[in-house]
Amino acid sequence: FSGVINVVTRSREAQPGYEVGTSTADGTVGRVRARAAYDFGNGAGMWVSVAGSRSSGNSYYFPEYASDGATAGHAPANTDRFQAGTFTGQFWWKALTIQWSMNSHDKHLPTGEYSTLLGDDRTHQIDTRYMAEARFEPQLTSAIQSLSRAHVNYYEYGGYFASTPENGGLSHETYKGLWAGIEQRFVFVPGSAARVTVGGEIQNHFNADQWASNEVFSAPATSGVLLDDHRTFQVGAGYAVADLTPVHAVKLSLGGRYDAYSTFGGSFNPRIALILKPYEAGNVKIMFGKAFRAPSVYEQFFNEPGIQVPNSKLTPEQMYSAEIEYSHRITPTVVGLVSVYENVISNLIQNVTDPVDPTLGSIYQNTSTPVATMGAEAELRKEWKEGWMASASYSFARSVFLRDSSLSSIASLARDPTFREVPNAPEHLAAVRGGAPILGRALMAMTRLAYTSARWDTHDLAATPLSPQPAQQQTGDAVVWDLMLTGAEPRWHLRYSFGLYNLFDWKYSVPVIQGPGNFLQDSIVQNGRTVLAAAYVDF
């Protein structure tokens, strides 16, 4: 349901010079990259990176389309191809940092989703994103640091979907967004026992434009344009975080953030973390937090006759999480960890058939049924010291549709009888990882053996006499073994890697949304054994 992605850009201390490299994967993907880094002296430097990739695609067979006279269920490789490019960079001088990123990805869709024609390579999606940001982070006094940030962003989506003439032929959908913002933050460190951060930001979305058209149309229409919608909206936020260490064995972090959207209102999200050190080798973390997901412009305002109607009254999805974690350092390099947690998501935004007039199509609505996940994790890890590392981990997570949002239902995972199992939520995950040198720095080996239990498909509504539903089924378990060999030859300034993903060639599937306007399949088979290789030269 949720995750955290930490994007770590190249450090200012990166070695000046140049790098070129190439890599391949799956026998169909090729990638090239070039990078340059400069040290101008006096606290100034710069790096830039450009990369491109291309894939000829893989061919697929979908038994659900076996009766299709045009394809007999076979999608040729060209319907899976893609191409992508990126240009990123960063310039800095003392407390000033300027960075930028430009990327574009054009992916063809081989699966027949969105009721498109299987085997028609005109169906593809293009995502393009530009970003530029300037940060100024001076140390005002020994106890106060300032961060001022300004940014501008552009995003463009283009979707082309090939259908039969009676369904409009080749349809085209676009979204174009342009927005900019500023942020100001202050960090106060009055002493070793406290650190306080306060700040705020504002964003103005100058354009949030959606457009849709069909190639084929009939009278009285004079064009195939179905949607031409133009929006603007604004976002403001304020936040504060206090990190306190009253004694060596106790750390307390308190934080909160309020976000205000001109489209739906505001959302306050607090968090608290208490870190205890009951003895020298042990740590206990107690954490609670709340997060939200704002409804998108597409979910709120997309309007295409017979396909989807807008809903400007959508409210944000809300997520509450609580976790207790205990870790014990068995030796200087070996750590054991156990944790228990529960997450509850309410106000989920779901696409349903319009309850007022089903002929209008679907509509996004907030559901009244929360979803809870209760789980536990355990890990034993030998850290990368003394030349090798190893770890073993296991996690259990039970997800249910809750009867209501009361504390008793949350604690007992009381189920809503109108729903079945939560889709695409495996209960068991386990992994063993290891790494060790084979020939010193010239050849290192890393391996992972991972197990994922079965997942329920998306037929999650319980059947009734008045509303029969397809049976809900599970995909199979998956056991995936990966092996990667890496190394370097300093004399030639060469780095290289070779790997095999899914050595067992395990055939496993993940659920997708089945039904009109989505997929004919209820699950999609994932890639089998895949070869990866890369080489980079520094100079």
ABEGO torsion letter per residue (X at the ends): XBBBBBBBBBBAABBBEBBBBBBBBGGABBBBBBBBBBBAEGGBBBBBBBBBBBBAEBBBBBAAAAABAAAGGBBBAAAABBBBBBBBBBBBBEABBBBBBBBBBBBBBAAGBGGBBBGBAABBBBBBBBBBBBBBBBBABAABBBBBBBBBBBBBBBBBBBBBAAAGEBBBBBBBBBBBBBBBBBBBBABAABBBBBBBBBBBBABBBBBBBBABBBOABABABABBBBBBBBBBBBBBBBBBBABAABBBBBBBBBBBBAAAEBBBBBBBBBBBBABAABBBBBBBBBBBBBBBAAAAABBBBGABBBBAABBBBBBBBBBBBBBBBABAABBBBBBBBBBBBBGBBBBBBBAABAAAEBBBBBBABBBBBBBBBBBBBBBBBGGBBBBBBBBBBBBBBBABABAAAAAAGBBBAABBBBBGBBABBBBBBBBBBABEAABBBBBBBBBBBBBBBABABBBBAABBBBBBBBBBBBBBBBBBBBBBBAAAGBBBBBBBBGAAGBBBBBBBBBEBGBBABABBBBBBBBBBBBBBBBX
